[in-house]
């Protein structure tokens, strides 16, 4: 087994910036987008990590970004983002100790510079377009990779998602960027706790137009359930009103939901596994997670998730199945009229994903050869001792 660890306290791709200069922050965001768009951000083999770190260049000296560099990352922000919901475990998603450390040294196993960069950029209103463009590049890379097992920031956390949560928390209109990051091949068993981000937004905002859009743009059915189900109980316990409940209680909002669905598919197809393409109904998939089923209406589908039996579940004076079929018919008619080649789904194959992963990792290996071998991780005398340790796992 090859070493899964990248150098502690450093990355091969180092992007320098001045945290007080919006032009410098914009340039850092632009460089990050470039690396993402050319698939040059991963390092590792068994457990690829984000091989990018943002550092500070001031007065000729280089240091790591600190939480204190971003005024947005204060105690009030953390109290709101990570503890101000009735989900007591929300503050455990991110290693909260990372934020409380007085100073991040070069050798510290803390890799949160991406989140700090977003916090810096969000603090400058003129950089909003740059932040959104960077978020789109992060999402685009995640969709091309489509495997959360290749998206590590460190040994326990995933890159990108905390930064997108920070953006959504401060600007709810961008919540759909966070929900899109939950790719179909998100490891729900290992990374289910991240669903609390969606849950926290709904707990604070309710089913606003922004959160309905976030639901509609999410391609992962478990993540859509995560808006209103308890993320730590296998998504089998609704603790907030479902979107279906909200729409039935506010029928005047249903046409807005329909418009959101139509708008979504005119902009972006739903990403699905090629093995599941036959018979897959993208519109129906959105409707299946609108409500949590009664015990006599369960239908085990999609990785063991509990789904309602669509024709037995009342919805908007008919049933889930009838409403989904009607909307799909309208959508296909309208899209084919305007864009004859538009498809509701975008399929990916295992072979294509493997080829893309290989391309990313080969770039990481080339980067390593150019910039040098990783440092030995703390606790090991030399690289061979560390390699032997992982070989024995």
C-alpha positions as a Markdown table, in Angstrom:
| # | Residue | x | y | z |
|---|---|---|---|---|
| 1 | Unk | 0.0 | 0.0 | 0.0 |
| 2 | Unk | 1.5 | 3.3 | -1.0 |
| 3 | Unk | 1.6 | 6.2 | 1.4 |
| 4 | Unk | -1.7 | 8.0 | 1.6 |
| 5 | Unk | -0.2 | 11.1 | 3.2 |
| 6 | Unk | 1.0 | 14.2 | 1.6 |
| 7 | Unk | 3.6 | 16.4 | 3.3 |
| 8 | Unk | 2.4 | 17.7 | 6.7 |
| 9 | Unk | 2.2 | 21.4 | 6.8 |
| 10 | Unk | 2.8 | 22.0 | 3.1 |
| 11 | Unk | 1.4 | 21.2 | -0.3 |
| 12 | Unk | 3.1 | 21.1 | -3.7 |
| 13 | Unk | 0.8 | 23.8 | -5.1 |
| 14 | Unk | 1.4 | 26.9 | -3.0 |
| 15 | Unk | -0.6 | 30.0 | -3.9 |
| 16 | Unk | 0.6 | 33.2 | -2.2 |
| 17 | Unk | -1.6 | 36.1 | -1.3 |
| 18 | Unk | -1.9 | 39.2 | 0.8 |
| 19 | Unk | -5.0 | 38.8 | 3.1 |
| 20 | Unk | -5.5 | 42.5 | 3.2 |
| 21 | Unk | -5.5 | 43.1 | -0.6 |
| 22 | Unk | -8.7 | 42.2 | -2.5 |
| 23 | Unk | -6.7 | 42.1 | -5.8 |
| 24 | Unk | -4.3 | 39.6 | -4.3 |
| 25 | Unk | -7.2 | 37.4 | -3.1 |
| 26 | Unk | -8.9 | 37.6 | -6.5 |
| 27 | Unk | -5.6 | 36.5 | -8.1 |
| 28 | Unk | -5.4 | 33.5 | -5.7 |
| 29 | Unk | -9.0 | 32.5 | -6.5 |
| 30 | Unk | -8.2 | 32.8 | -10.2 |
| 31 | Unk | -5.1 | 30.5 | -9.8 |
| 32 | Unk | -7.1 | 28.0 | -7.8 |
| 33 | Unk | -9.7 | 28.0 | -10.6 |
| 34 | Unk | -7.0 | 27.4 | -13.2 |
| 35 | Unk | -5.7 | 24.4 | -11.3 |
| 36 | Unk | -9.2 | 22.9 | -10.8 |
| 37 | Unk | -10.1 | 23.4 | -14.4 |
| 38 | Unk | -7.0 | 21.6 | -15.6 |
| 39 | Unk | -7.4 | 18.8 | -13.0 |
| 40 | Unk | -4.1 | 19.6 | -11.4 |
| 41 | Unk | -5.1 | 19.6 | -7.7 |
| 42 | Unk | -4.7 | 16.0 | -6.3 |
| 43 | Unk | -1.8 | 14.2 | -4.8 |
| 44 | Unk | -1.6 | 10.6 | -3.6 |
| 45 | Unk | -2.6 | 7.2 | -4.7 |
| 46 | Unk | -4.8 | 5.2 | -2.4 |
| 47 | Unk | -6.2 | 8.3 | -0.7 |
| 48 | Unk | -5.8 | 11.3 | -3.0 |
| 49 | Unk | -5.6 | 14.7 | -1.1 |
| 50 | Unk | -6.1 | 18.2 | -2.2 |
| 51 | Unk | -2.5 | 19.3 | -3.1 |
| 52 | Unk | -3.1 | 23.1 | -2.8 |
| 53 | Unk | -2.4 | 25.4 | 0.1 |
| 54 | Unk | -2.9 | 29.2 | 0.2 |
| 55 | Unk | -0.1 | 31.0 | 2.1 |
| 56 | Unk | 0.6 | 34.6 | 3.1 |
| 57 | Unk | 3.5 | 36.6 | 1.5 |
| 58 | Unk | 4.2 | 39.7 | 3.4 |
| 59 | Unk | 7.4 | 41.7 | 3.6 |
| 60 | Unk | 9.3 | 39.0 | 1.8 |
| 61 | Unk | 8.2 | 36.3 | 4.3 |
| 62 | Unk | 5.9 | 33.3 | 3.7 |
| 63 | Unk | 3.7 | 31.9 | 6.4 |
| 64 | Unk | 0.6 | 29.8 | 6.6 |
| 65 | Unk | -2.8 | 31.4 | 6.6 |
| 66 | Unk | -4.3 | 31.9 | 10.1 |
| 67 | Unk | -7.9 | 32.0 | 11.2 |
| 68 | Unk | -7.2 | 35.4 | 12.6 |
| 69 | Unk | -6.4 | 36.7 | 9.0 |
| 70 | Unk | -10.1 | 36.5 | 8.2 |
| 71 | Unk | -12.4 | 38.7 | 10.4 |
| 72 | Unk | -15.4 | 36.8 | 9.1 |
| 73 | Unk | -14.1 | 33.7 | 11.0 |
| 74 | Unk | -14.9 | 34.9 | 14.5 |
| 75 | Unk | -16.6 | 33.2 | 17.5 |
| 76 | Unk | -20.0 | 34.5 | 16.4 |
| 77 | Unk | -19.6 | 32.9 | 13.0 |
| 78 | Unk | -18.7 | 29.5 | 14.5 |
| 79 | Unk | -21.4 | 29.7 | 17.1 |
| 80 | Unk | -23.9 | 30.2 | 14.2 |
| 81 | Unk | -22.5 | 27.8 | 11.7 |
| 82 | Unk | -21.5 | 24.9 | 13.9 |
| 83 | Unk | -23.6 | 25.1 | 17.1 |
| 84 | Unk | -26.7 | 27.3 | 16.5 |
| 85 | Unk | -29.0 | 24.5 | 15.6 |
| 86 | Unk | -30.7 | 21.7 | 17.5 |
| 87 | Unk | -28.3 | 19.3 | 15.9 |
| 88 | Unk | -25.8 | 19.0 | 18.7 |
| 89 | Unk | -23.2 | 17.2 | 16.6 |
| 90 | Unk | -23.0 | 19.9 | 14.0 |
| 91 | Unk | -19.8 | 21.4 | 15.6 |
| 92 | Unk | -18.0 | 18.0 | 15.2 |
| 93 | Unk | -18.1 | 18.0 | 11.4 |
| 94 | Unk | -15.1 | 20.3 | 11.2 |
| 95 | Unk | -12.3 | 19.7 | 13.7 |
| 96 | Unk | -13.3 | 22.6 | 15.9 |
| 97 | Unk | -9.9 | 22.6 | 17.6 |
| 98 | Unk | -8.4 | 23.7 | 14.2 |
| 99 | Unk | -10.2 | 27.0 | 14.5 |
| 100 | Unk | -9.2 | 27.5 | 18.2 |
| 101 | Unk | -5.5 | 27.0 | 17.7 |
| 102 | Unk | -3.7 | 30.3 | 18.3 |
| 103 | Unk | -1.2 | 29.9 | 15.5 |
| 104 | Unk | -0.9 | 27.2 | 12.7 |
| 105 | Unk | 2.8 | 26.3 | 12.4 |
| 106 | Unk | 4.4 | 24.8 | 9.4 |
| 107 | Unk | 4.4 | 21.3 | 10.8 |
| 108 | Unk | 0.8 | 21.3 | 12.1 |
| 109 | Unk | -1.6 | 18.8 | 10.6 |
| 110 | Unk | -4.2 | 21.5 | 9.9 |
| 111 | Unk | -5.3 | 22.2 | 6.3 |
| 112 | Unk | -8.0 | 24.9 | 6.3 |
| 113 | Unk | -6.5 | 27.5 | 4.1 |
| 114 | Unk | -9.2 | 27.0 | 1.4 |
| 115 | Unk | -11.9 | 27.9 | 3.9 |
| 116 | Unk | -9.9 | 30.9 | 5.2 |
| 117 | Unk | -9.5 | 32.1 | 1.6 |
| 118 | Unk | -13.2 | 31.9 | 1.0 |
| 119 | Unk | -13.8 | 33.8 | 4.3 |
| 120 | Unk | -11.4 | 36.5 | 3.2 |
| 121 | Unk | -13.0 | 36.8 | -0.3 |
| 122 | Unk | -16.6 | 36.9 | 1.1 |
| 123 | Unk | -15.5 | 39.8 | 3.2 |
| 124 | Unk | -14.9 | 41.9 | 0.0 |
| 125 | Unk | -18.3 | 42.4 | -1.8 |
| 126 | Unk | -16.5 | 43.2 | -5.0 |
| 127 | Unk | -15.1 | 39.6 | -5.1 |
| 128 | Unk | -18.5 | 37.9 | -5.1 |
| 129 | Unk | -18.3 | 37.0 | -8.7 |
| 130 | Unk | -14.8 | 35.6 | -8.2 |
| 131 | Unk | -16.0 | 33.5 | -5.3 |
| 132 | Unk | -19.0 | 32.1 | -7.2 |
| 133 | Unk | -16.8 | 31.3 | -10.2 |
| 134 | Unk | -14.3 | 29.4 | -8.0 |
| 135 | Unk | -17.2 | 27.5 | -6.4 |
| 136 | Unk | -18.3 | 26.5 | -9.9 |
| 137 | Unk | -14.8 | 25.2 | -10.7 |
| 138 | Unk | -14.8 | 23.2 | -7.4 |
| 139 | Unk | -18.2 | 21.7 | -8.3 |
| 140 | Unk | -17.1 | 21.0 | -11.9 |
| 141 | Unk | -14.0 | 19.1 | -10.7 |
| 142 | Unk | -16.1 | 17.2 | -8.1 |
| 143 | Unk | -18.6 | 16.1 | -10.8 |
| 144 | Unk | -15.8 | 15.0 | -13.2 |
| 145 | Unk | -14.2 | 13.0 | -10.4 |
| 146 | Unk | -17.5 | 11.8 | -8.9 |
| 147 | Unk | -16.0 | 10.0 | -6.0 |
| 148 | Unk | -15.8 | 11.4 | -2.5 |
| 149 | Unk | -13.1 | 8.9 | -1.7 |
| 150 | Unk | -10.7 | 10.8 | -3.9 |
| 151 | Unk | -11.5 | 14.3 | -2.4 |
| 152 | Unk | -9.7 | 14.4 | 0.9 |
| 153 | Unk | -8.4 | 17.5 | 2.4 |
| 154 | Unk | -6.6 | 15.6 | 5.2 |
| 155 | Unk | -7.1 | 12.1 | 6.7 |
| 156 | Unk | -10.6 | 12.8 | 7.9 |
| 157 | Unk | -12.2 | 15.7 | 6.0 |
| 158 | Unk | -13.2 | 16.5 | 2.4 |
| 159 | Unk | -12.0 | 19.6 | 0.6 |
| 160 | Unk | -14.3 | 22.2 | -0.8 |
| 161 | Unk | -17.5 | 21.5 | 1.2 |
| 162 | Unk | -16.7 | 23.6 | 4.3 |
| 163 | Unk | -15.9 | 26.6 | 2.1 |
| 164 | Unk | -19.2 | 26.2 | 0.2 |
| 165 | Unk | -21.1 | 25.9 | 3.5 |
| 166 | Unk | -19.4 | 29.1 | 4.7 |
| 167 | Unk | -20.6 | 30.8 | 1.5 |
| 168 | Unk | -24.1 | 29.4 | 1.8 |
| 169 | Unk | -24.3 | 30.4 | 5.5 |
| 170 | Unk | -23.5 | 34.0 | 4.8 |
| 171 | Unk | -25.2 | 34.2 | 1.4 |
| 172 | Unk | -28.2 | 31.7 | 1.3 |
| 173 | Unk | -28.8 | 32.4 | -2.4 |
| 174 | Unk | -25.7 | 30.3 | -3.1 |
| 175 | Unk | -27.0 | 27.3 | -1.1 |
| 176 | Unk | -27.5 | 25.5 | -4.4 |
| 177 | Unk | -23.7 | 25.5 | -4.9 |
| 178 | Unk | -23.3 | 23.5 | -1.7 |
| 179 | Unk | -26.0 | 21.0 | -2.6 |
| 180 | Unk | -24.5 | 20.4 | -6.0 |
| 181 | Unk | -21.2 | 19.5 | -4.4 |
| 182 | Unk | -22.9 | 16.3 | -3.0 |
| 183 | Unk | -22.1 | 14.2 | -6.1 |
| 184 | Unk | -23.9 | 10.9 | -6.8 |
| 185 | Unk | -20.9 | 8.9 | -5.6 |
| 186 | Unk | -20.7 | 10.6 | -2.2 |
| 187 | Unk | -20.0 | 8.0 | 0.5 |
| 188 | Unk | -23.1 | 8.3 | 2.6 |
| 189 | Unk | -22.0 | 5.7 | 5.1 |
| 190 | Unk | -18.6 | 7.3 | 5.8 |
| 191 | Unk | -19.4 | 10.9 | 5.1 |
| 192 | Unk | -23.0 | 11.1 | 6.1 |
| 193 | Unk | -22.3 | 13.7 | 8.8 |
| 194 | Unk | -21.7 | 16.3 | 6.1 |
| 195 | Unk | -25.4 | 16.3 | 5.4 |
| 196 | Unk | -25.9 | 18.3 | 8.6 |
| 197 | Unk | -24.7 | 21.4 | 6.5 |
| 198 | Unk | -27.9 | 21.2 | 4.4 |
| 199 | Unk | -29.9 | 20.4 | 7.6 |
| 200 | Unk | -28.5 | 23.5 | 9.4 |
| 201 | Unk | -29.5 | 25.7 | 6.5 |
| 202 | Unk | -33.0 | 24.4 | 6.4 |
| 203 | Unk | -33.3 | 24.7 | 10.2 |
| 204 | Unk | -32.4 | 28.4 | 10.0 |
| 205 | Unk | -34.0 | 29.4 | 6.7 |
| 206 | Unk | -37.0 | 27.1 | 6.3 |
| 207 | Unk | -38.1 | 26.2 | 2.8 |
| 208 | Unk | -37.2 | 29.5 | 1.2 |
| 209 | Unk | -36.8 | 29.9 | -2.5 |
| 210 | Unk | -33.1 | 29.6 | -2.0 |
| 211 | Unk | -33.4 | 26.2 | -0.2 |
| 212 | Unk | -35.9 | 24.9 | -2.7 |
| 213 | Unk | -33.4 | 25.7 | -5.4 |
| 214 | Unk | -30.7 | 23.9 | -3.4 |
| 215 | Unk | -32.9 | 20.8 | -3.2 |
| 216 | Unk | -33.7 | 20.9 | -6.9 |
| 217 | Unk | -30.0 | 21.2 | -7.9 |
| 218 | Unk | -28.9 | 18.3 | -5.7 |
| 219 | Unk | -28.1 | 15.0 | -7.6 |
| 220 | Unk | -27.7 | 12.8 | -4.6 |
| 221 | Unk | -31.0 | 11.4 | -3.2 |
| 222 | Unk | -29.5 | 10.8 | 0.3 |
| 223 | Unk | -28.4 | 14.4 | 0.5 |
| 224 | Unk | -31.9 | 15.6 | -0.5 |
| 225 | Unk | -33.3 | 13.5 | 2.4 |
| 226 | Unk | -30.6 | 15.0 | 4.6 |
| 227 | Unk | -32.2 | 18.4 | 4.4 |
| 228 | Unk | -35.0 | 17.3 | 6.7 |
| 229 | Unk | -33.9 | 13.9 | 8.1 |
| 230 | Unk | -31.6 | 13.3 | 11.0 |
| 231 | Unk | -28.2 | 12.7 | 9.4 |
| 232 | Unk | -27.0 | 10.5 | 12.3 |
| 233 | Unk | -29.9 | 8.0 | 12.2 |
| 234 | Unk | -29.4 | 6.5 | 8.7 |
| 235 | Unk | -31.8 | 9.1 | 7.2 |
| 236 | Unk | -34.8 | 7.2 | 8.6 |
| 237 | Unk | -36.1 | 9.9 | 11.0 |
| 238 | Unk | -37.5 | 13.1 | 9.7 |
| 239 | Unk | -36.9 | 15.9 | 12.2 |
| 240 | Unk | -37.8 | 18.9 | 10.0 |
| 241 | Unk | -40.7 | 19.4 | 7.6 |
| 242 | Unk | -40.0 | 17.8 | 4.2 |
| 243 | Unk | -40.3 | 19.9 | 1.0 |
| 244 | Unk | -43.3 | 17.9 | 0.1 |
| 245 | Unk | -45.0 | 18.8 | 3.3 |
| 246 | Unk | -44.2 | 22.4 | 2.8 |
| 247 | Unk | -45.6 | 22.5 | -0.7 |
| 248 | Unk | -48.8 | 20.8 | 0.3 |
| 249 | Unk | -49.2 | 23.3 | 3.2 |
| 250 | Unk | -48.4 | 26.1 | 0.8 |
| 251 | Unk | -49.9 | 25.0 | -2.6 |
| 252 | Unk | -49.3 | 28.5 | -4.0 |
| 253 | Unk | -45.6 | 27.7 | -4.0 |
| 254 | Unk | -45.9 | 24.6 | -6.1 |
| 255 | Unk | -45.6 | 26.3 | -9.4 |
| 256 | Unk | -42.5 | 28.1 | -8.2 |
| 257 | Unk | -41.1 | 24.6 | -7.4 |
| 258 | Unk | -42.1 | 23.4 | -10.9 |
| 259 | Unk | -40.3 | 26.5 | -12.4 |
| 260 | Unk | -37.2 | 25.7 | -10.4 |
| 261 | Unk | -37.1 | 22.1 | -11.7 |
| 262 | Unk | -37.5 | 23.3 | -15.3 |
| 263 | Unk | -34.8 | 25.9 | -14.8 |
| 264 | Unk | -32.5 | 23.4 | -13.3 |
| 265 | Unk | -32.7 | 20.9 | -16.2 |
| 266 | Unk | -32.4 | 23.6 | -18.8 |
| 267 | Unk | -29.1 | 24.5 | -17.2 |
| 268 | Unk | -27.6 | 21.2 | -16.0 |
| 269 | Unk | -28.5 | 17.5 | -16.5 |
| 270 | Unk | -28.7 | 15.2 | -13.5 |
| 271 | Unk | -25.5 | 13.2 | -13.2 |
| 272 | Unk | -26.1 | 9.4 | -12.9 |
| 273 | Unk | -24.2 | 6.1 | -13.2 |
| 274 | Unk | -24.3 | 4.6 | -16.6 |
| 275 | Unk | -25.1 | 1.3 | -15.0 |
| 276 | Unk | -28.4 | 2.8 | -13.7 |
| 277 | Unk | -29.3 | 4.7 | -16.9 |
| 278 | Unk | -31.8 | 2.2 | -18.2 |
| 279 | Unk | -35.2 | 3.1 | -16.8 |
| 280 | Unk | -33.9 | 6.0 | -14.7 |
| 281 | Unk | -36.3 | 9.0 | -14.3 |
| 282 | Unk | -34.5 | 12.1 | -13.2 |
| 283 | Unk | -37.7 | 14.1 | -12.4 |
| 284 | Unk | -39.2 | 11.1 | -10.5 |
| 285 | Unk | -36.0 | 10.9 | -8.5 |
| 286 | Unk | -36.6 | 14.5 | -7.3 |
| 287 | Unk | -40.1 | 13.7 | -6.4 |
| 288 | Unk | -39.3 | 10.5 | -4.5 |
| 289 | Unk | -37.3 | 12.4 | -1.9 |
| 290 | Unk | -40.0 | 15.2 | -1.5 |
| 291 | Unk | -41.7 | 13.3 | 1.4 |
| 292 | Unk | -40.7 | 10.7 | 3.9 |
| 293 | Unk | -43.0 | 7.7 | 3.5 |
| 294 | Unk | -45.4 | 6.2 | 6.0 |
| 295 | Unk | -44.5 | 2.8 | 7.2 |
| 296 | Unk | -47.0 | 1.2 | 4.8 |
| 297 | Unk | -45.5 | 3.1 | 1.8 |
| 298 | Unk | -41.9 | 2.2 | 1.9 |
| 299 | Unk | -40.0 | 1.2 | -1.1 |
| 300 | Unk | -36.3 | 0.2 | -0.6 |
| 301 | Unk | -34.3 | 1.8 | -3.4 |
| 302 | Unk | -31.0 | 3.5 | -4.1 |
| 303 | Unk | -28.4 | 2.2 | -1.7 |
| 304 | Unk | -31.0 | 1.1 | 0.9 |
| 305 | Unk | -32.6 | 4.5 | 1.2 |
| 306 | Unk | -36.3 | 4.4 | 2.2 |
| 307 | Unk | -38.4 | 5.8 | -0.6 |
| 308 | Unk | -42.1 | 6.3 | -0.9 |
| 309 | Unk | -44.2 | 4.1 | -3.2 |
| 310 | Unk | -44.9 | 6.9 | -5.7 |
| 311 | Unk | -48.4 | 5.9 | -6.8 |
| 312 | Unk | -49.6 | 5.3 | -3.2 |
| 313 | Unk | -48.4 | 8.6 | -1.8 |
| 314 | Unk | -50.9 | 11.5 | -2.0 |
| 315 | Unk | -49.4 | 14.7 | -3.3 |
| 316 | Unk | -51.0 | 17.9 | -4.5 |
| 317 | Unk | -54.5 | 16.4 | -5.0 |
| 318 | Unk | -53.1 | 13.5 | -6.9 |
| 319 | Unk | -50.0 | 11.4 | -6.2 |
| 320 | Unk | -46.2 | 11.8 | -6.4 |
| 321 | Unk | -46.1 | 9.6 | -9.5 |
| 322 | Unk | -48.8 | 11.5 | -11.4 |
| 323 | Unk | -47.3 | 14.9 | -10.6 |
| 324 | Unk | -43.8 | 13.7 | -11.5 |
| 325 | Unk | -45.1 | 12.3 | -14.8 |
| 326 | Unk | -46.9 | 15.5 | -15.7 |
| 327 | Unk | -43.9 | 17.6 | -14.9 |
| 328 | Unk | -41.6 | 15.4 | -16.9 |
| 329 | Unk | -43.9 | 15.6 | -19.9 |
| 330 | Unk | -44.0 | 19.4 | -19.7 |
| 331 | Unk | -40.3 | 19.6 | -19.3 |
| 332 | Unk | -39.5 | 17.4 | -22.2 |
| 333 | Unk | -41.9 | 19.3 | -24.5 |
| 334 | Unk | -40.5 | 22.7 | -23.5 |
| 335 | Unk | -36.8 | 21.7 | -23.6 |
| 336 | Unk | -37.1 | 19.9 | -26.9 |
| 337 | Unk | -38.8 | 22.9 | -28.4 |
| 338 | Unk | -36.0 | 25.2 | -27.4 |
| 339 | Unk | -33.0 | 22.9 | -27.3 |
| 340 | Unk | -33.6 | 19.7 | -29.3 |
| 341 | Unk | -30.5 | 18.0 | -28.0 |
| 342 | Unk | -31.1 | 18.6 | -24.3 |
| 343 | Unk | -31.0 | 15.5 | -22.1 |
| 344 | Unk | -32.3 | 15.3 | -18.5 |
| 345 | Unk | -29.4 | 13.1 | -17.4 |
| 346 | Unk | -25.6 | 13.0 | -17.9 |
| 347 | Unk | -24.2 | 9.5 | -17.5 |
| 348 | Unk | -20.7 | 8.6 | -16.4 |
| 349 | Unk | -19.1 | 5.2 | -16.7 |
| 350 | Unk | -16.7 | 3.5 | -14.3 |
| 351 | Unk | -14.1 | 3.3 | -17.0 |
| 352 | Unk | -14.3 | 7.0 | -17.7 |
| 353 | Unk | -14.1 | 7.9 | -14.0 |
| 354 | Unk | -11.1 | 5.6 | -13.6 |
| 355 | Unk | -9.4 | 7.3 | -16.6 |
| 356 | Unk | -10.0 | 10.7 | -15.2 |
| 357 | Unk | -8.7 | 9.7 | -11.7 |
| 358 | Unk | -5.6 | 8.3 | -13.4 |
| 359 | Unk | -5.0 | 11.6 | -15.2 |
| 360 | Unk | -5.3 | 13.6 | -12.0 |
| 361 | Unk | -2.9 | 11.3 | -10.1 |
| 362 | Unk | -0.4 | 11.3 | -12.9 |
| 363 | Unk | -0.3 | 15.1 | -12.7 |
| 364 | Unk | 0.3 | 14.8 | -9.0 |
| 365 | Unk | 3.2 | 12.4 | -9.5 |
| 366 | Unk | 4.7 | 14.8 | -12.1 |
| 367 | Unk | 4.3 | 17.6 | -9.6 |
| 368 | Unk | 6.1 | 15.5 | -7.0 |
| 369 | Unk | 9.0 | 14.7 | -9.3 |
| 370 | Unk | 9.3 | 18.4 | -10.1 |
| 371 | Unk | 9.1 | 19.8 | -6.6 |
| 372 | Unk | 10.6 | 17.0 | -4.5 |
| 373 | Unk | 9.6 | 14.1 | -2.4 |
| 374 | Unk | 7.2 | 14.5 | 0.5 |
| 375 | Unk | 8.6 | 15.1 | 4.0 |
| 376 | Unk | 8.4 | 12.2 | 6.4 |
| 377 | Unk | 5.3 | 12.4 | 8.5 |
| 378 | Unk | 5.6 | 13.0 | 12.3 |
| 379 | Unk | 6.3 | 9.9 | 14.2 |
| 380 | Unk | 8.4 | 8.2 | 11.6 |
| 381 | Unk | 12.2 | 8.1 | 11.4 |
| 382 | Unk | 12.4 | 8.0 | 7.6 |
| 383 | Unk | 10.3 | 7.5 | 4.5 |
| 384 | Unk | 10.9 | 3.7 | 4.5 |
| 385 | Unk | 9.6 | 3.3 | 8.0 |
| 386 | Unk | 6.5 | 5.1 | 7.1 |
| 387 | Unk | 6.0 | 3.1 | 3.9 |
| 388 | Unk | 6.4 | -0.1 | 5.9 |
| 389 | Unk | 3.8 | 1.0 | 8.3 |
| 390 | Unk | 1.2 | 1.5 | 5.6 |
| 391 | Unk | 2.3 | -1.7 | 3.8 |
| 392 | Unk | 1.3 | -3.6 | 7.0 |
| 393 | Unk | -2.2 | -2.1 | 7.2 |
